[in-house]
Amino acid sequence: MTTFVQLLLAVVITTLTFLMAFAAIQVFHILHEFRLALQKLNRILGHTQSLSETAARPVAAVNEFYTEVKDLVNQTQDQIIAHTPDRVIAPKHQHRSSRLRPHLFRRAGIPIRPS
């Protein structure tokens, strides 16, 4: 009977040792895959800066273009206002509500007078 128990104990210990070794090998494979995934993520994050700079250049150029156009329009508008006499053509039929509205067209802070 003791031989059977010793044999059974040896088989169980051998099986458990084999399973523990197999589990340890699998853990090392999982850790290796995790390391490779982290390296790939690190490369992706490293390329993100160059990609964002590449994408930002055209956006900055478009922004600069529209800023220049806005400045040119403002400058041209100021030149037109400076060379235009103080004349406003009043509509023939002025509604009561239009007289209550504030003056939309002003020159140097002073309302433009009709001529």
C-alpha positions, 0 to 999 in steps of 0.5 A: 500500500505504501508503494502505491501511495509513493508512486501516486505521490511521485506521479502527482509531483511530476505532473505538477512540476511539468504544469508549473514549468509549462505555466512559467514558459507561457508567462515568459511568452506573454511578457515577451509579447507585451514587451514587443507591443510596448516597443511598437507603441513607443515607435508609434508615439515617436512618429506622432510628433513628426506626423503632427508637425507635418499636418500642422504646416499646411494648416498654419499656411492657410491661417497665415494666408487668411490673416494676410487677406483679412489685413489687406481687406481692412487696409483697403476698406480704411483707404476707401473710407478715407477717400469717400465723402460723407454722403449717405443715401437715405432710403425713400421710405424709412420705417419707424423701426429703422429710426430706432435702430442704432447707427451701423455706419460710423466714421471715426466714432461719429455717425455719418450724416445724410447729405 
